[in-house]
Amino acid sequence: MMALMFACAIGIAQAQPVPNGRLDDTVRPVAYRLDLTVDPSNPRFSGHVEIDVALAQGASSIVLHGRGLAVSRVTALAAGRLLEGRWEQLDPVGVARVGFAETLPAGPVTLAFDYDAPFADGPAGLFRAQVEGAWHGWSHFEAIDARAVFPGFDQPGFKTPFTLTLHTPEGLTAIGNVPETGPPMIENGLAVHRFAPTPPLPTYLVAIMVGPFVSVSGELGALPVRIVSTRQNADRMAFALDGTRRITALLEDYFGTPFPFPKLDQVTSPLLPGAMENAGAALYRDDLLVMDAEAPVSRQRAFGMTVAHELGHHWFGNLVTPAWWDDLWLNESFANWIGYRIGDAWRPDLGIAGDALGTGFEAMETDALLAGRPVRQPITDSRRIDTAFDAITYGKGGHVVGMVAAWLGEDRFREGVRRYIAAHAGGSATSDDFFAALAQVAGDPRLVPAMRSFVEQQGVPLLAMRRDGDRVTVTQLRYTTAGVAPPDMRWTIPLCLRREATRRCFIMDQRTQSFTVPGKGPVFPNAGGTGYYRFELTAGHWQELIAGADRLPGGEALALVDSLWASIRAGRGTIGEMARLERKLIHHADPHAADAADKALSKLVRENIVGAQGRRGFRLLREKLYGPLLKTYGFDPRAGVYAQEAAARAQRRVQVVNALVGTGTGRKLRRQLDAAAVAYLGGQHGALDPAWFDHAFDLYLYDRDTAAVRSLLDAALASEDPVFRPAALGAVARTGFAQVAAWLLVLDDPRLRETERRDLLDGIMARSSSREYGYGWALAHVAALLGGADGQAVSTRLPQMLGRFCSVSWADRIARDFGPAFADTPGALELDRAVERVRNCGLLDDMMGTQIDAEFATLR
């Protein structure tokens, strides 16, 4: 009779639809107890998990999450009775159901699960890697990979305490979100690590890490702080410890409250592509933390921004969590902005603020496409969550937050942030909650509609300006590139204009409006460069701004370059104007501004729109402008030679070498870099600073045979150095030879990680000479690539590789060849973007290519 009743209950449950998005509130988790046995040297781990839940009504089945779990037993303790259940995974995303032969009563229920599951090879779920012969395990659960490690209700709005117990081999370090309650005890031959209950967390912020880690420790007041890594990095963690403490203190001051968790571990892994803000146990790719004070400026900037971003999440994301994934943008956009802001406050000399603006302007390249999405997008299907982790969320969203902060002013914006945090601390919130907090401090009711207009619709505003005395008339439309008709759209724009020392801010909510900006001289259309828009000017206005570009603040110089670049792409601006702007900016005090126009011109060269004569003209221009700078800055490739000089000077030298290494003037540079690479690979590691790895290894392979390629590959795979290994692998992939590409893409070497295989394909497709081979290989293997364990990451990354072609015919070919495979995958939008990029590039080439090439040819 019991078996018959159970089968009937399951049959009824199976008839119910499978939710592919948000679970309802009929079952709410109250607390988790995770008891896991984790030995990274084994391919699987096991667990006993108990979840206290509250049932709003009686039910014979419960829908929750679990993916790839081999569940051997599930029970429910309800009203003093223990009922056996049956586990069933319903779909590949990890929606699962537990069925019972009797109806569970409304009220408190404790679910218990016994199971085991595999470690992942890539950075999703609980993953492992062997580093210098020792196995380590780390967790990375965002967005929906906690379900691959334990059964649960894997969505952000459910926040509960987690009590973690880990059974590990003796001698390993175990890390959770909070401190252990005491030293581990030995039971049945394993060390048992017991952790205190966490503050309320969503599943995606839970941390589980086990391995023979090394660490350095410190404090920030009463807060314990550790840097944790693998053994070979033991002597390069002090920089991260000092920087973490200083950045955390700056964040505490900004938010007006102490760090919201009882300890702070900063952990590194060689497999992670970026970083993850696990509460109290943030995780980073090795090279983001492992460095010393002599590291290249670019790496120190990445440290400052990334650490401030991940630790900023501890307030904005961890303490206050989005109620659902459609508000992920608020998490990441704010963290992107606070990461640059606090990173810059930590080390103003590094120029991190310029990186922030550059990221926003780069995002405009994506946002200008017709194939796209708004910053805030509805998420009704869990398979679409990962589409929110792109340049629109980070670059555009961060720039929009910065635009609002600059328009409101530092003090009022911070007050709005603090109100939001205070009102929702320990819980979850929505975009509307954040908008309400800003509305309270704005003093202008139009600010919230303005922010909504930027986050709830896609596209980049283009402001066409005409000045008549003190009066500036502005018309807004959507920016598009040459040959693409702009859709009819309108924004409410926080607009700030500057004229000499006079700065005026307005709200533009009409198609065409006029504003008064008194003073002398030209009006700069984007004061500080913080506005998320581009501008188009009359010829005279362009020339006035270009003539005075060397006196612009760095952010405004970047905005000027971006808008002129956009004008060229739209078929209006000229290469000659950009070259004049480059000549004005070449000695700018801000290295970002000094190099921006050259980077803009080089994009056209890389796209192959510029022919041989045009490339020669560009080389001559670079030699004329950058040649004298090389004499000023000097060049010595040895490690640490420039470690004590100002960061801006060190950054500028890198830019000068980048510009000259491919020119006639760069012959000596090429010889020096090649010789330094030979010495470095021969064991003289002081011969080559990591700042020059990319150029040096590329040049080392340029005139050598495949034996050198194999030798460098072997050196890379034998190394766990977080900087050398990816640099050497990248150079091997970029040789441009089809026969090398063919060998690399089928390489069977256990030392090569799955994430690195994707990097090799990227490098192969970065070179025009091997790109078509990479295309053919990707097409032949696309089903396996998308169906593999790393399929979601591939579905985003591969279209970006395909987007490097430039012709209408290639756009059609990509859509035809890859469209069916990407249909109904998280990468479908990214493929549409790639096709449009390739088509737009081809349209520009067809319409303007001859003229662009001719203009490049006249450069000197």
C-alpha angles and dihedrals in degrees: 000000000000092000091050092050091048093052092049092050091051091047091055091046092052090055090062116094118261110242109231095186136021120007116228125242098253088104117035125183114232103180141351131215110194117192108179134173106214123181108161091200088068121072093230138043129201137214151187110208129184122193123189108211137178117225115208090200139004115285139175092205137034125207115214138135136282130139127196093349118148097216112195098178139009127182139175124213107204130160090350094307127112113218126189116229141191125237122216129173106215104192142007092259089066107257106152138180133211114205128197132195090230133043113263111227122242113265134047119001131171116214118199128193134188115194148130131222141181126264113243121240093215131051100281128099113345105343135176142202138182112238117186091340097310126105122232132181130206136174129229112172107165120144109005106331099104085084089067089061106038138002112259151115097291105195130103101242092065105083119177140150116271121208109198130198120180126193109200140160112279117272097030125121116237121201130193135162094276135029123284114258090234143324115320117266123220113239125168090347095307132101111243115211115194120194130198118250112278126233111262109301138171115239094254093065097053114117128208118170130163132176148100089289128170123215147182119214139205142147140244102203103303093342115106111222126192137177109210127190145140120292101262089061095054096113096048105059105085092084091056093048093053093043093047093053093048094046092047090052091052091050092049088053093048096049093037093228136087122263102291100226131064097245141009124223120178107200130186134209130181091221104055114101093210133338140302129208100222105173109266092349110064117185127216140179106262099250093054091069107015106087144093135231090276093061116123115276091245091060093046089051090050089050094052096046096042097046092047089048095051095041091045086059089063088076100025104045105006103045088033111029129191112258091226139359094265086076094050086106089068091055096047101033093053092043090050090054096043090046092061094039097051092036088057091048089052094053113007089175093067097067096234091151089064090054088056094057092042090055091052094049090048089053088058088067088064096036092053090066119098089224102074150090139244120263090252110047131172113254109204097151122052089217088069098054094094091057087074093065098082144099091285093061096040107028102030096032092049092048091049090051088050091049091054092045091052093046093049095040129243098276098047094045092050090049090054091050092050091050090052093049094046093049095051106027111147093014142065132274144183138231089262089060091054093046089051091054091051091047089058092060102029102088088205119075091207094069096079093049086049093055091045091052090058099043099037099050131044128234142069119267116232114206113203107202134196122181126207110177109301092345121093119191115201130192120189127212136148117278118238134164128250115305095015118109112225116240116236105261138149135199136193098234130201094218124191121185128185131203112180104303094345116099120185125184125198142167111242110202102154132076090245126017138163126224133188120231111172124207141064132296130030123327114242106220099210112039110211091357090264098122117102097227142082127233136217119202142188114267092255094050091051091052093049092053094044091049091055098036094112089064096050121107111256095256093052091048089055091049091050092051092047094051093045089048089051090050090054091049089051091054097252109090123065137229088235091060091051091048090052089050090050090053091052094048100041093097097037113141091231108075091208091057094041092058101034100092092047090052090051093053092045090058090066090048092051090051090060092238087123117073131211097282092046091050090051090053091050091050090051091050091050092049091051095048103033100032094077090045091058089058090049096048100031126206133244117158095203119120117267097002092127098030094115100047126097114286094234091055092049091049092049092052090055089052092049092052091046090054097045105036092087096045134083089258087056096066093100091046090053092051092048093048094046092050091047091051091051091051093045094050088047089062102269096120092173090066095076130041116216088239088074100040097108097051094038096052092043090053092044090060097038099086099021132093131250090273088069090049091052091046093052091046091052091049090052095049092046091054131078093189103133093217105035097046098058092038092054093044089050092053091049090053093047098057089108094221116131092212091056090047090051091052095046096049093058096036111145105200120136090213091065110091123219092243089055092054088062090049091053091055089049091053092048091053092045090072117071091214094060099027097097092050089052089048093054093047093048091049092051092049102033095113092053092044094052094039096050128099088265093047098121093053091046091051089063100036100046096059089052088057091048090051091073094082119095121208141079090242092053090050090055091046094050092049091049097044102040104022097087093049093050097044111120094007130115087254097058094098092045090054091050088052092049092051091049093048091052092046094047091049089051092048090052090049092048094047103034108009097104092048093045092050091049091050091050090050091060094054117116 
